[in-house]
Amino acid sequence: MPVARRAPSAVTASSHRRNIDVNSLQTTIEERAANPLDVVEHLAVTHDWPFHRQNEEELAAEIEGQWCTYKLWFSWHPELGVMHLSCALDIKVPEKKKTKLFHLLALANEKLWLGHFELWPEEKLPVFRYACLFRDGNMASGELVEDVVEIAVFECDRFYPAFQFLIWGGRDPRNALLSALLETEGEA
Protein backbone atom coordinates (compact mmCIF):
# COMPACT_ATOMS: atom_id res chain seq x y z
CA MET A 1 0.00 0.00 0.00
CA PRO A 2 1.66 3.30 -1.06
CA VAL A 3 2.23 5.85 1.67
CA ALA A 4 2.32 9.55 0.78
CA ARG A 5 5.35 11.43 2.05
CA ARG A 6 4.52 14.81 3.55
CA ALA A 7 7.99 15.81 4.77
CA PRO A 8 11.05 14.18 6.32
CA SER A 9 10.02 12.45 9.51
CA ALA A 10 10.43 14.54 12.64
CA VAL A 11 9.54 11.60 14.85
CA THR A 12 12.42 10.55 17.06
CA ALA A 13 13.38 6.97 17.80
CA SER A 14 12.30 7.12 21.40
CA SER A 15 9.88 5.34 23.64
CA HIS A 16 9.46 8.52 25.67
CA ARG A 17 6.34 10.66 25.42
CA ARG A 18 6.43 12.69 22.22
CA ASN A 19 5.88 16.37 22.82
CA ILE A 20 3.00 18.01 21.04
CA ASP A 21 0.92 20.98 22.03
CA VAL A 22 -2.42 19.24 22.34
CA ASN A 23 -4.13 22.46 23.46
CA SER A 24 -3.33 24.17 20.17
CA LEU A 25 -4.85 21.23 18.31
CA GLN A 26 -7.95 20.97 20.48
CA THR A 27 -10.15 23.54 18.71
CA THR A 28 -9.52 22.08 15.27
CA ILE A 29 -9.80 18.51 16.45
CA GLU A 30 -13.01 19.03 18.43
CA GLU A 31 -14.81 19.96 15.22
CA ARG A 32 -13.61 16.78 13.52
CA ALA A 33 -13.53 14.27 16.38
CA ALA A 34 -16.66 12.37 15.35
CA ASN A 35 -14.33 10.29 13.14
CA PRO A 36 -11.15 9.44 15.09
CA LEU A 37 -9.20 9.07 11.84
CA ASP A 38 -9.55 12.83 11.38
CA VAL A 39 -7.65 13.19 14.65
CA VAL A 40 -5.05 10.64 13.50
CA GLU A 41 -4.62 12.51 10.22
CA HIS A 42 -4.20 15.82 12.03
CA LEU A 43 -1.53 14.29 14.29
CA ALA A 44 0.23 12.75 11.28
CA VAL A 45 0.41 16.16 9.61
CA THR A 46 1.56 17.81 12.85
CA HIS A 47 4.33 15.22 13.37
CA ASP A 48 5.28 14.97 9.68
CA TRP A 49 4.51 11.25 9.68
CA PRO A 50 4.29 9.86 6.16
CA PHE A 51 0.66 8.78 5.73
CA HIS A 52 -2.04 7.89 3.22
CA ARG A 53 -5.76 8.29 3.86
CA GLN A 54 -7.48 5.58 1.82
CA ASN A 55 -11.00 6.76 2.65
CA GLU A 56 -13.07 7.87 5.64
CA GLU A 57 -12.48 4.53 7.38
CA GLU A 58 -8.79 3.71 6.67
CA LEU A 59 -5.47 5.46 7.18
CA ALA A 60 -1.92 4.12 6.85
CA ALA A 61 1.12 5.85 8.36
CA GLU A 62 4.77 5.26 9.18
CA ILE A 63 6.56 6.15 12.39
CA GLU A 64 10.17 5.75 13.43
CA GLY A 65 10.77 3.43 16.34
CA GLN A 66 13.94 2.50 18.16
CA TRP A 67 14.62 -0.52 15.91
CA CYS A 68 12.82 0.16 12.64
CA THR A 69 10.14 2.15 10.87
CA TYR A 70 6.77 0.79 11.93
CA LYS A 71 3.81 0.57 9.59
CA LEU A 72 0.61 1.75 11.27
CA TRP A 73 -2.84 0.92 9.96
CA PHE A 74 -5.87 2.62 11.47
CA SER A 75 -9.43 1.64 10.69
CA TRP A 76 -12.67 3.18 11.92
CA HIS A 77 -15.83 1.12 12.26
CA PRO A 78 -18.58 3.71 12.88
CA GLU A 79 -21.34 1.12 13.27
CA LEU A 80 -19.43 -0.35 16.23
CA GLY A 81 -17.85 2.89 17.43
CA VAL A 82 -14.40 1.24 17.32
CA MET A 83 -11.07 2.54 16.05
CA HIS A 84 -8.56 -0.21 15.44
CA LEU A 85 -4.77 0.22 15.23
CA SER A 86 -2.31 -2.33 13.87
CA CYS A 87 1.42 -1.65 14.12
CA ALA A 88 3.56 -4.01 12.03
CA LEU A 89 7.20 -4.84 12.70
CA ASP A 90 9.47 -5.21 9.68
CA ILE A 91 10.43 -8.81 10.50
CA LYS A 92 9.35 -11.52 8.04
CA VAL A 93 8.76 -14.78 9.86
CA PRO A 94 10.08 -17.84 8.02
CA GLU A 95 7.58 -20.71 7.80
CA LYS A 96 9.85 -23.01 9.83
CA LYS A 97 9.84 -20.52 12.76
CA LYS A 98 6.06 -20.00 12.98
CA THR A 99 5.40 -22.55 15.74
CA LYS A 100 8.08 -21.04 17.95
CA LEU A 101 6.85 -17.56 17.10
CA PHE A 102 3.33 -18.41 18.28
CA HIS A 103 4.80 -19.52 21.61
CA LEU A 104 6.75 -16.24 21.84
CA LEU A 105 3.60 -14.26 21.00
CA ALA A 106 1.75 -15.98 23.86
CA LEU A 107 4.59 -15.21 26.29
CA ALA A 108 4.80 -11.59 25.12
CA ASN A 109 1.03 -11.11 25.40
CA GLU A 110 1.19 -12.20 29.05
CA LYS A 111 3.41 -9.15 29.68
CA LEU A 112 1.01 -6.64 28.09
CA TRP A 113 -1.64 -4.61 29.87
CA LEU A 114 -3.14 -3.19 26.69
CA GLY A 115 -3.28 -4.60 23.16
CA HIS A 116 -1.78 -7.84 21.91
CA PHE A 117 0.68 -9.27 19.41
CA GLU A 118 -0.24 -11.68 16.65
CA LEU A 119 1.07 -12.81 13.27
CA TRP A 120 -0.43 -11.48 10.06
CA PRO A 121 -0.57 -14.67 7.99
CA GLU A 122 -0.42 -13.15 4.49
CA GLU A 123 2.42 -10.74 5.23
CA LYS A 124 4.11 -13.07 7.77
CA LEU A 125 4.80 -10.09 10.02
CA PRO A 126 4.41 -9.76 13.79
CA VAL A 127 1.89 -7.03 14.52
CA PHE A 128 0.70 -5.22 17.63
CA ARG A 129 -3.05 -4.59 17.69
CA TYR A 130 -5.19 -2.34 19.83
CA ALA A 131 -8.80 -1.14 19.64
CA CYS A 132 -10.50 1.91 21.19
CA LEU A 133 -14.21 2.07 21.84
CA PHE A 134 -15.97 5.41 21.25
CA ARG A 135 -19.64 5.47 22.15
CA ASP A 136 -22.20 7.36 24.20
CA GLY A 137 -20.81 10.68 23.02
CA ASN A 138 -17.19 9.86 23.82
CA MET A 139 -15.06 11.28 21.04
CA ALA A 140 -11.43 10.87 20.12
CA SER A 141 -9.03 13.46 21.46
CA GLY A 142 -5.53 14.27 20.31
CA GLU A 143 -4.21 13.07 23.66
CA LEU A 144 -5.98 9.71 23.42
CA VAL A 145 -4.83 9.02 19.87
CA GLU A 146 -1.30 10.10 20.79
CA ASP A 147 -1.38 7.71 23.77
CA VAL A 148 -2.57 4.81 21.59
CA VAL A 149 0.27 5.39 19.10
CA GLU A 150 2.81 5.71 21.92
CA ILE A 151 1.64 2.45 23.49
CA ALA A 152 1.95 0.64 20.15
CA VAL A 153 5.43 1.99 19.41
CA PHE A 154 6.63 1.41 22.98
CA GLU A 155 5.49 -2.22 23.00
CA CYS A 156 6.90 -2.89 19.53
CA ASP A 157 10.24 -1.39 20.57
CA ARG A 158 10.19 -3.40 23.80
CA PHE A 159 9.55 -6.77 22.13
CA TYR A 160 11.37 -6.26 18.79
CA PRO A 161 14.63 -7.77 20.14
CA ALA A 162 12.75 -10.90 21.30
CA PHE A 163 11.48 -11.48 17.76
CA GLN A 164 15.01 -10.98 16.41
CA PHE A 165 16.53 -13.35 18.99
CA LEU A 166 13.99 -16.03 18.06
CA ILE A 167 14.07 -15.67 14.27
CA TRP A 168 17.70 -14.80 13.58
CA GLY A 169 19.46 -15.65 16.86
CA GLY A 170 18.12 -19.19 17.11
CA ARG A 171 16.93 -18.82 20.70
CA ASP A 172 13.90 -20.61 22.06
CA PRO A 173 10.85 -18.40 22.79
CA ARG A 174 11.37 -18.18 26.55
CA ASN A 175 15.06 -17.27 26.31
CA ALA A 176 14.40 -14.82 23.49
CA LEU A 177 11.89 -12.99 25.66
CA LEU A 178 14.05 -13.06 28.78
CA SER A 179 17.06 -11.76 26.85
CA ALA A 180 15.04 -8.97 25.27
CA LEU A 181 13.47 -7.83 28.51
CA LEU A 182 16.68 -8.33 30.52
CA GLU A 183 14.80 -10.13 33.25
CA THR A 184 16.49 -12.44 35.70
CA GLU A 185 15.10 -15.67 37.04
CA GLY A 186 15.39 -17.20 40.46
CA GLU A 187 17.27 -15.81 43.42
CA ALA A 188 20.83 -14.60 43.62
SULRAMO-V640693 format. One line per field, one symbol per residue. phi: phi as a letter, one per 40 degrees, with the letter a starting at -180 (. if undefined). A space follows every 10 residues. Layout:
phi = ???
This chain:
phi = .cbcccadcc cccaccdccb cccccdcccd cbccbdcccd cccccdcgcc aaccacbaab abacbcbacc cbbbbbbccb gbbbbbbccc bcccdcbccc ccccdccccc cccbgababc cccfbcacba bbcbafgcbc bdcccdcccc cccdccccbd dcccdccbcg ccdccccccc cfcbbgbc
